[in-house]
């Protein structure tokens, strides 16, 4: 049986499963940035290929990081930058 002509891409794999990540914390911005758009919105599973378990951890970590002001809630659409993670300073310690 031939492949479906509508499908152009292969199955997406979870980046966190491939990296064998057990826990995603709110302070770990390097892991969180895979699931954020350029305007700091949480990317859905269907676009990133993240599994359910890791998507729940990412979602919780992003919401906690927003509460402690590591990630902004809203980004002005007139001042969208190329790479927003250059603006965020990593935590020391």
Backbone as a chain_set.jsonl record, in Angstrom:
{"seq": "XXXXXXXXXXXXXXXXXXXXXXXXXXXXXXXXXXXXXXXXXXXXXXXXXXXXXXXXXXXXXXXXXXXXXXXXXXXXXXXXXXXXXXXXXXXXX", "coords": {"N": [[0.841, -1.177, 0.0], [0.566, 2.198, -0.832], [2.102, 5.219, 0.413], [0.352, 7.804, 2.175], [-0.59, 10.554, 0.236], [-1.01, 13.059, 1.355], [0.53, 13.295, 3.639], [3.51, 14.772, 4.309], [5.651, 14.795, 5.945], [7.686, 12.943, 8.262], [7.043, 11.042, 11.29], [7.021, 13.002, 14.192], [9.416, 13.278, 16.787], [9.801, 13.173, 20.322], [11.755, 15.596, 21.766], [12.646, 15.712, 24.356], [12.422, 13.099, 25.287], [14.346, 11.886, 23.678], [16.616, 13.131, 24.668], [16.601, 12.023, 27.106], [15.374, 13.158, 29.432], [14.346, 13.49, 32.73], [13.04, 15.271, 34.421], [11.694, 18.513, 34.094], [12.535, 21.575, 35.063], [11.518, 24.836, 36.284], [13.596, 26.652, 36.282], [15.345, 25.879, 34.347], [15.994, 27.15, 31.584], [17.131, 26.5, 29.163], [16.08, 24.029, 28.432], [13.377, 24.622, 28.385], [13.062, 26.432, 26.289], [12.737, 25.091, 23.875], [10.073, 24.651, 23.578], [8.781, 27.054, 23.329], [7.452, 29.823, 21.489], [8.57, 32.553, 19.332], [7.345, 34.672, 20.479], [7.033, 33.978, 23.059], [4.974, 32.149, 23.521], [3.36, 29.091, 24.461], [4.165, 26.271, 22.664], [2.133, 23.983, 20.825], [1.631, 20.383, 21.197], [1.294, 19.069, 18.764], [2.804, 20.49, 16.982], [5.421, 20.548, 18.0], [5.997, 17.91, 18.567], [6.277, 16.812, 21.031], [5.933, 14.474, 23.705], [3.091, 13.474, 25.747], [3.645, 13.343, 28.529], [6.024, 14.874, 28.844], [5.149, 17.283, 27.741], [3.286, 18.15, 29.626], [4.993, 18.589, 31.807], [6.604, 20.625, 30.732], [4.717, 22.644, 30.287], [3.898, 23.225, 32.918], [6.352, 24.075, 33.968], [6.879, 26.354, 32.403], [4.771, 28.032, 33.138], [5.364, 28.4, 35.844], [7.858, 29.644, 35.613], [7.089, 32.025, 34.453], [5.698, 33.156, 36.575], [7.721, 33.749, 38.416], [9.048, 35.622, 37.018], [10.994, 34.931, 35.079], [10.439, 34.433, 32.48], [8.671, 36.429, 30.192], [5.15, 37.324, 30.343], [3.684, 38.613, 28.299], [4.542, 39.758, 25.075], [5.355, 42.628, 23.331], [3.944, 43.218, 20.211], [5.069, 44.924, 18.406], [7.701, 45.098, 19.008], [9.101, 42.697, 18.45], [11.714, 40.427, 18.705], [14.539, 38.83, 17.046], [15.8, 36.506, 18.291], [14.514, 35.745, 21.201], [15.653, 34.65, 23.47], [18.149, 35.641, 23.765], [17.798, 37.943, 25.125], [16.972, 37.158, 27.649], [18.548, 36.622, 30.687], [20.692, 34.087, 31.884], [20.299, 32.186, 34.927], [22.512, 32.358, 37.68], [24.285, 30.055, 39.582]], "CA": [[0.0, 0.0, 0.0], [1.373, 3.409, -0.984], [1.992, 6.196, 1.499], [-0.679, 8.82, 1.988], [0.032, 11.714, -0.424], [-1.161, 14.268, 2.173], [1.594, 13.353, 4.633], [4.784, 15.166, 3.72], [6.696, 14.7, 6.947], [7.679, 11.745, 9.092], [6.545, 11.21, 12.649], [7.888, 13.83, 15.029], [9.873, 12.609, 17.993], [9.91, 14.032, 21.496], [13.145, 15.992, 22.021], [12.97, 15.438, 25.747], [12.632, 11.646, 25.394], [15.628, 11.59, 23.049], [17.665, 13.596, 25.575], [16.399, 11.258, 28.349], [15.113, 14.11, 30.504], [13.39, 12.977, 33.708], [12.292, 16.369, 35.032], [11.929, 19.824, 33.503], [12.295, 22.574, 36.095], [11.244, 26.178, 35.776], [14.84, 27.419, 36.166], [16.123, 25.356, 33.228], [15.488, 27.831, 30.4], [17.633, 25.843, 27.959], [15.121, 22.983, 28.073], [12.062, 25.217, 28.153], [12.999, 27.22, 25.062], [12.311, 24.274, 22.737], [8.617, 24.633, 23.508], [8.255, 28.417, 23.296], [7.568, 30.519, 20.211], [9.363, 33.787, 19.437], [6.595, 35.612, 21.319], [6.934, 33.307, 24.358], [3.762, 31.351, 23.667], [3.629, 27.658, 24.581], [3.892, 25.59, 21.405], [1.34, 22.77, 21.039], [2.28, 19.093, 20.972], [1.241, 18.657, 17.361], [3.862, 21.186, 16.245], [6.751, 20.227, 18.517], [6.206, 16.468, 18.639], [6.548, 16.444, 22.413], [4.993, 13.494, 24.255], [2.153, 14.023, 26.736], [4.3, 13.475, 29.833], [6.945, 16.007, 28.837], [4.4, 18.51, 27.48], [2.723, 18.58, 30.906], [6.099, 19.147, 32.6], [7.006, 21.887, 30.1], [3.662, 23.612, 30.545], [3.978, 23.605, 34.323], [7.604, 24.82, 34.16], [6.741, 27.668, 31.772], [3.875, 28.844, 33.967], [6.095, 28.772, 37.058], [8.901, 30.603, 35.23], [6.415, 33.306, 34.25], [5.346, 33.716, 37.884], [8.917, 34.301, 39.062], [9.555, 36.637, 36.084], [12.102, 34.49, 34.236], [9.905, 34.523, 31.12], [7.566, 37.395, 30.219], [3.815, 36.865, 29.973], [3.267, 39.226, 27.046], [5.582, 40.44, 24.318], [4.783, 43.644, 22.452], [4.089, 42.741, 18.836], [5.853, 45.884, 17.631], [9.116, 44.95, 19.374], [9.463, 41.283, 18.404], [13.146, 40.289, 18.392], [14.897, 37.602, 16.337], [15.956, 35.426, 19.257], [14.184, 36.345, 22.498], [16.439, 34.081, 24.556], [19.34, 36.467, 23.954], [17.409, 38.978, 26.078], [16.878, 36.538, 28.975], [19.846, 36.322, 31.29], [20.618, 32.83, 32.622], [20.516, 32.244, 36.372], [23.831, 31.918, 38.134], [24.241, 29.402, 40.877]], "C": [[0.889, 1.245, 0.0], [1.138, 4.356, 0.187], [0.928, 7.231, 1.151], [-0.048, 10.065, 1.363], [-0.083, 12.999, 0.386], [-0.04, 14.409, 3.186], [2.922, 13.651, 3.948], [5.951, 14.921, 4.668], [6.581, 13.386, 7.7], [7.146, 12.052, 10.47], [7.537, 12.024, 13.474], [8.227, 13.078, 16.297], [10.004, 13.642, 19.116], [11.39, 14.324, 21.764], [13.584, 15.624, 23.429], [13.18, 13.948, 25.987], [13.978, 11.262, 24.797], [16.798, 12.022, 23.924], [17.607, 12.887, 26.921], [16.262, 12.175, 29.563], [14.05, 13.522, 31.424], [12.487, 14.077, 34.261], [12.673, 17.669, 34.351], [11.55, 20.86, 34.545], [12.106, 23.953, 35.498], [12.5, 27.018, 35.61], [15.658, 27.014, 34.951], [15.599, 25.924, 31.907], [15.996, 27.205, 29.102], [16.696, 24.733, 27.509], [13.766, 23.576, 27.704], [11.975, 25.877, 26.783], [12.621, 26.413, 23.821], [10.803, 24.326, 22.538], [7.992, 26.017, 23.546], [8.432, 29.016, 21.907], [8.384, 31.795, 20.407], [8.647, 34.857, 20.249], [6.271, 34.994, 22.665], [5.598, 32.597, 24.579], [4.157, 29.882, 23.751], [3.22, 26.991, 23.28], [3.103, 24.305, 21.674], [2.115, 21.51, 20.686], [2.322, 18.719, 19.502], [2.306, 19.347, 16.519], [5.256, 20.771, 16.709], [7.034, 18.739, 18.536], [6.495, 15.972, 20.038], [5.499, 15.454, 22.917], [4.163, 14.152, 25.37], [2.819, 14.285, 28.077], [5.206, 14.704, 29.877], [6.227, 17.322, 28.539], [3.777, 19.039, 28.768], [3.801, 19.204, 31.791], [6.533, 20.504, 32.056], [5.988, 22.974, 30.408], [3.722, 24.125, 31.98], [5.225, 24.453, 34.582], [7.511, 26.223, 33.569], [5.852, 28.572, 32.625], [4.552, 29.28, 35.258], [7.181, 29.799, 36.744], [8.305, 31.979, 34.963], [6.089, 33.96, 35.593], [6.547, 34.325, 38.585], [9.683, 35.227, 38.121], [10.82, 36.216, 35.356], [11.731, 34.583, 32.759], [8.759, 35.517, 31.167], [6.232, 36.759, 29.832], [3.455, 37.32, 28.561], [4.461, 39.894, 26.392], [4.89, 41.398, 23.362], [5.001, 43.223, 21.002], [4.861, 43.706, 17.945], [7.348, 45.759, 17.913], [9.515, 43.474, 19.431], [10.92, 41.182, 17.956], [13.385, 38.956, 17.703], [14.959, 36.413, 17.284], [15.692, 35.993, 20.643], [15.022, 35.812, 23.647], [17.788, 34.768, 24.711], [19.06, 37.543, 25.001], [17.395, 38.43, 27.496], [18.269, 36.198, 29.483], [19.749, 35.015, 32.074], [20.899, 33.045, 34.11], [21.904, 31.741, 36.712], [23.662, 31.219, 39.482], [23.484, 28.194, 40.918]], "O": [[1.857, 1.321, 0.758], [0.108, 4.296, 0.858], [0.648, 7.491, -0.019], [0.93, 10.588, 1.897], [0.666, 13.944, 0.139], [0.312, 15.528, 3.562], [3.393, 12.878, 3.115], [7.103, 14.848, 4.24], [5.506, 12.79, 7.767], [6.833, 13.202, 10.78], [8.74, 11.764, 13.454], [7.406, 12.323, 16.818], [10.279, 14.818, 18.878], [12.181, 13.403, 21.966], [14.74, 15.271, 23.664], [14.021, 13.566, 26.801], [14.678, 10.409, 25.342], [17.846, 11.375, 23.932], [18.456, 13.115, 27.782], [16.935, 11.996, 30.579], [12.985, 13.106, 30.968], [11.31, 13.842, 34.535], [13.847, 17.901, 34.063], [10.373, 21.008, 34.876], [12.485, 24.209, 34.355], [12.483, 28.003, 34.871], [16.577, 27.735, 34.562], [14.849, 25.256, 31.195], [15.367, 27.357, 28.055], [16.535, 24.521, 26.307], [13.09, 23.076, 26.805], [10.906, 25.878, 26.173], [12.221, 26.995, 22.813], [10.314, 24.071, 21.437], [6.788, 26.142, 23.772], [9.426, 28.757, 21.229], [8.836, 32.085, 21.515], [9.263, 35.838, 20.664], [5.34, 35.429, 23.343], [5.15, 32.465, 25.717], [5.168, 29.473, 23.18], [2.078, 27.12, 22.837], [3.378, 23.61, 22.653], [3.118, 21.557, 19.974], [3.291, 18.113, 19.045], [2.674, 18.847, 15.456], [6.171, 20.655, 15.893], [8.197, 18.337, 18.523], [6.916, 14.829, 20.216], [4.318, 15.578, 22.595], [4.494, 15.231, 25.862], [2.59, 15.324, 28.695], [5.16, 15.482, 30.83], [6.644, 18.372, 29.029], [3.743, 20.251, 28.983], [3.562, 20.219, 32.446], [6.801, 21.427, 32.825], [6.358, 24.097, 30.75], [3.609, 25.327, 32.22], [5.169, 25.433, 35.325], [8.008, 27.18, 34.165], [6.158, 29.75, 32.809], [4.342, 30.401, 35.722], [7.4, 30.725, 37.525], [8.953, 32.993, 35.222], [6.193, 35.178, 35.733], [6.402, 35.328, 39.284], [10.832, 35.577, 38.39], [11.65, 37.068, 35.04], [12.59, 34.785, 31.901], [7.944, 35.464, 32.089], [6.192, 35.78, 29.087], [2.987, 36.533, 27.738], [5.286, 40.515, 27.061], [3.948, 41.019, 22.666], [6.124, 42.906, 20.61], [5.265, 43.339, 16.842], [8.17, 46.258, 17.144], [10.195, 43.053, 20.367], [11.312, 41.778, 16.952], [12.544, 38.058, 17.763], [14.249, 35.426, 17.096], [16.56, 36.659, 21.208], [15.1, 36.45, 24.697], [18.503, 34.512, 25.68], [19.975, 38.002, 25.685], [17.756, 39.131, 28.441], [19.063, 35.565, 28.787], [18.814, 34.844, 32.857], [21.631, 33.955, 34.498], [22.405, 30.802, 36.094], [22.994, 31.719, 40.387], [23.384, 27.563, 41.97]]}, "num_chains": 1, "name": "protein.A"}
